[in-house]
């Protein structure tokens, strides 16, 4: 019994350990994007919009099908129906075989309507619904690409902020040690008090910088968690590796410009909207054409003063034509409105294509600058570290003053922050470009 309890307890501890390790697993950029694509609320809404428009397509298909309707009623007469007075000879009585006074009256009918010709309205409505679905799907793709861009930028912002915090913490540790050494030097008369005060001021400034950097890192982490559909105070364990790009291998700028005009989902969504308005114009024109319907119906009733005990049946078949001869010019004005909407959308589409080309060129050049900034900041970081090491040695040898060491230490800190910022900025600019075009 005791052995079974021990095994059960160990099993529970293992399960808890696996669960905890699963919750606190290190997340790479790919895992963050995967989580966001599954849980982001804006993307879920965009997907539901596609579902809504797909239902609209199926609704439009119903316009080709016959419409069947039925009705039934029951009536209870309060008073018996009166038999009409007829002028008959005195020696004869009124009698009508099968006449039954019934207070319960039943009625039922079934009608079938089949459109035969609607001037193209049904087909245009179906095409319009399909284009609306295509537009919603392209908007979903645009939302998905924007989400990937935002997650990527937030991810590298968090990493850069955390790396900067590590650099600040390291710098503060060195300053604290320096302050301790200067205090000892002041006590024995080897250092001036002004040197100690300078170091203490710089330590206070870096402690304030550290507080501000921590707030920025927390805000960036909360934003990333929100994009992933997680609580904003969720602790995220991220892979802290920020790889330096091996080279600037990008397609030609002109190829990217052509790609954005052809493949950008935002442009495609507007093109779908143009097709929607074209079909709307066809629907409006169909109002000037006749509509032809075939109709068949059955109706029956029983009760009241009807003759006999059975149903009184009535069958009808008809062919109906409906044609609006004069509408006061309403259709013409509707056509003008639709044409104006079409022209407005064409102008917006031309503007969007032009702006997309401009943004591609701007982001491409910004990405080139960001790539070059990495090499510059990396070289500056190496130089500042070496400069600090040399200055630190000379300071302890009494060759350089305290202020020069503080400047070297601050320069090293700023170079480290600049390097991590340059890496984050490069991947952020790359995400901006990938949002506009698909990079192979």
N, C-alpha and C positions, 0 to 999 in steps of 0.2 A: 504493500500500500504506500509506504513511504517512498519507495523507488519510483512508483507511478507519479506521485506528487512532484518529485524532483524533476522528472522528465517533462511534466506539464509546465512547470515554472520556467525551465530552460527554454522550452518551445516558445512560451510567451515572450521571454526576453529576446529571443532571436527575431521573432516577428516585429517587436517594437524597435529593435536595432535596424532591421531592414527598412521599416517604415520611416524611421528617422533619417537614415542615410538617403532614402529616396526623396524625402522632402528637402534635404539640405544638399542635394547633389549639385556639383559644379555645372553651370550652364554655359555652353558656348553660344556664339552668335546664332548659329543655325538652330539650336534648341530654343532660344528666345523667339526667333522668328516663327518657328513651328508652334510654339505656345500661343503667340499673338494671333496667328492665322486661325487657331481653333477657338479662341476665347474673346477676341476683340469685339466690342459691342457694335461699333460702326460697321464692321465687316459683316456681322450677323444681320444687321438691318439691310445692308446692300444685297445680301443673298436672299432675304425675304422679299425684297422688291422684285427680284428675278422670278421668284415663285408666284408673286402676284400677277406679273405680266404674262407668265405662262398660262395661268388660269384665264386671263383675258383672251388668249389665242383660242383656247378650247371653247370659250363662250362665243367667240366670233364664228367658229365652225358650226355652231348650232343654227346659224342663219340659213344654212343650206338644207336643214332638216325640216320635215313637216311639224307643225305645231298642233298638238292634240289637247283639247280642253273638255272638261265635263262639268255638269252641274246637276244638282238634285234638290228637290224641295218637298216639304210636307206642309199641308195646310189643314187646319181643323175649322170647319164651319160652325159658328155659334148657333145660328138659326137654320132650320130646314129651308131649302129653296122653295119658293112659291111656284105652284103650277099656274101657268097663265090661263086667264079666262078666255074661253073660245066660244063664239056664237054657235051653239048647237041646238037642234030641236029639243023640245021638252021631254020627249019620250026616249032620248038617247043620253048615254053617259060617256064622259071622257075616259078613255082607256088607251094606254100606249104599252104594247107588249115589251117586256124587258126593261122598262123604265125603273131605275132604282135611285132612291134618294139616299145618298151617302155623304156623311159629313167629313169623312177623311179623304183628302185629295193628295195624290202622289204625282210628282212630275220629275222626269229625268231626261237629260240630253247629252249628246256627245258630238263634238265638232272637230273636224280635221281641216287645217289650212296649209296649203303647200305653195310657197312663192315660186313662180315660174320665171319671172323676169322683173328685176329691180333696178335696171339701168346701171348695173355694175356696182351698186352700193354694197352688196354682201361681200363680193370679192375684194373690194377696196377696204372694207372694214377688217377683213381677215388679214390682208397684207399690212394694214396699219398696226394691228395688234402684234404681228410678227416683228415688225420693225421696232415697236416699243420694247419687245423682249430683247432684241439685239442691243438696243440702247441701254437698257438696264444691265445687261450682261457686261457691256463695255464699261459702264460706270462701276460695276463690281470689280472689274479688273483694275480700273484706275484706283479705287479705294484700297485694293489689295497691294498694289505697287506703292502707294503712298504710305501704307502701314509698314511695309518692309523698309522703306526709306526712313521713316520715323524711328523704328526700332533700331536700325543700324546706327543712326546718328546718336540716339539716346544711349545705346550700348557703349559706343566708344567715348561718349562724353563721361559716362560713369567711370570707365577705366582710366581715362585721362585725369579725372578728378581724384580718384583713389591713388594713382601714381604720384600726383602732385602732393597729396597729403603725406605720402610716405617720404617724399623729398623734404617737405617742411618739417616733419617729425625728426628726420635725420639731422636737418640743419639746427633745429631747436636743441637737440641733444648735444651737438657740437658747441653751440653757444652757451648752454648751461655749464658744460665743462670749462669753457673759456672764462665764464664769469667766476666760477670757483677758483680757477688758477689766478685770475686777477685779484680776487679777494685775498688770497694767500700772499700775492705779491705786494698788495697795499699794506698788509699787516706787517710785513718785514721791511717795508720801505723800498722795495725794488720797482714798484709800479705806482703811477700817479692815480689819484682818485678819479680824475677826469676820464682816464682810460676805462676804469670800471663802470662809470656812468654811461659812457658810450655803448659798451657791450650790453648793459642792462636795458638801455633804450631800444637797441636793435632786437634784443630778446623779446621785449614786450610787443614790439611791432610784429614780429613773426608769430607770436602767440595769437595776436589779433587776426593776422592773415590766416592762421590755421583755423580759427573759429569760423571765419567767413568761408574758407574753402570747404569745411565740413558741412556747412549749411548748403552750399552749392552741390556737393556730392549727394547729400540726402534728397535734395529737390530732384536731381537728375535720376536718382534711383527710384523715387516715387513715381516720376513720369514714366520710366521704363516699365515699372510694375503695372501701372494703369493701362498702358498700351497692351500688355500681356493679359489683361483681364484679371489681375491679382490685386489684393488690397495694397494701398499705397505705402503702408508701413511694413510690407512683407520684406524680410531680409533676403537679399539675392546674393548667392554665391556664384560669382562669374569667373570665367577663365580670364586671368589678368594679363594674358599675353597680348601685346599689341605688336604684331609683326611689322617690320619695316618693309615697304614694297621693294621688290627686287629690280624693278625697272618700270618705265612708262610705256607700256605696250597697249596702245589704244588704236581703234580704227581711224581712218582719215576723217577730218572734220566734215567734208562735203558728203561723205557717206552717211554720217550721223544726221546731217540735215535732211537728207532724202528719207532716211529711216523714220524720223520723227513725223514727217508729213504723211507717211504711209501707214505706220504701225501704232502711233500713239493712241491709246484707248479714249482719251478725251476728245480727240479729233473724230475718231470713229463714232463716238456717241452722238456728236453733233450731226454727222452725216446720216446716222439713223433717224435723227429728228427731222432732217430734211425729207427723208422718204415718208415719214409719218405725215408731214404736211402735204406732200404730193398726193397721198391717198386720201387725205381729208378733202382736198380740192376735188377729187373724183367723186367723193360722196356728195359734195355740195352740187356738182353738176348733175348727178343722177336725179336730183329733185325736179329737174325740168323734163325728165323722161317718164313715160307711163310705167306703172307697176301692175303686173298681172298675177293674180292668185287663183288657184283652184281650191274649191271648198266643198266639203261634204259634211252633212250633219244628220243626226237622228234625234228625234224627240218623241216622248210618249208621256201620257198622263192617264190617271185612273182615279175614279171617285167623283164626288159632286153629283151632278145631274146627268152624268154620261150614260149612254145607252149600253147595256150589257155589263158583264162582269170583267171583261178583259181590258188590256191596254189599248188606248187609241194611239196608233203609231203614225209617224210622219217622217219620211225620208226625203232629203233634198241633196242635189248636186248642182254646183254653180261654178261659173267662170267669171271672175270679177276683174275689172280694169279700173285703176285709179290714176287720174292725171290732173295735176295742178295746172290749170290753164293760166291763171293770173294770181300773183301773190304780192302785188304792189312793189315789185323790185327787190324783195327781201333776199332772194337767192343771189341776185347780182351783187348786192352789197356784201353778202357772206363770201362770195368769190373774191371780192376786192380785199376783204380782211385777210383771207387765207393767203392771197398772193403777197400782201404786205408782210405777213409773218414769215413767209418763205424768203422774201428779199432781205428782211432783217437778219434772219438766220444765216443767209449766205454771207452777209457782211461780217457777222460775228465769226463765221468759220474762216474767212480770209484773214481776219485779224488774229485769230487763234493760231493759224498756221504760221503767220509771220512772227508772232511772239514766241512760238515754240522754237523756230529756227534761231531767233535771237537768244533765247535762254540756253539752247544747246551750245551755241558759240560762247556765251558768257561762262557757262559751267565748265566747258572744255578748257578755256583759258585759265579759269580759277583752279581747275585740277592740276594743270601744268605748274602754276605758281605754287600750289600746295606741295607738289612733289619736290620742287626745287627747294622749298623752305625746309623740308626734312633734312636734306643734305647740309644746308647751311646751319640749321640749329644743332645737328649732330656734331658738326665740326666745332661749333661754339661750345657745346657741352664738354667735349674732350679738352678743349683749350682751357675752359674755366676750371675744370677739375685739376688739371696740371698746374694751373696758376695758383690755385688754393694750396696744393701740396707744397709748392715752392715757397709761397708766402708764409705758410705755417712753419716750415722749417726755419726760415729766416727770422720769423717773429721770436721763436724760442732761442735763437742765437743772439737776439737783441739787435738785429740788423735793420729791421723795418718796424715802424710804429704800429700800435694797436689798430688805428683807424684803417691802415692798409689791409690788415688781416680781415677786418670786418667787411671791407669793400669786396675783397676776394671771396669771402664766404657768401655774401649776398649775391654776388655775380654768379657763383656756382648754383645757388638755389634758383635764381631766375632762369638760368640756362636749362636746368633740368625741367622746370615747368614749361618753358618754351618748347623744348623737344617733345614732350608728351602732348602738348597742345597742337604742335605741327602734325604729329601722327594722327591725332583725332580729327583734325581739320581735313587732312587728306582723305580719310575714309568717309567723312561727312560729305565732302565735295563729290566723291565717287558715287555715293548713294544718291545725291541730287541728279547726277548725270544718268545713272541707271533708272531713275524714276521716269526720265523723259524718253529714253531710248533703251532698247535691249542690247546689251553688250555681249558679244560672243566671247 
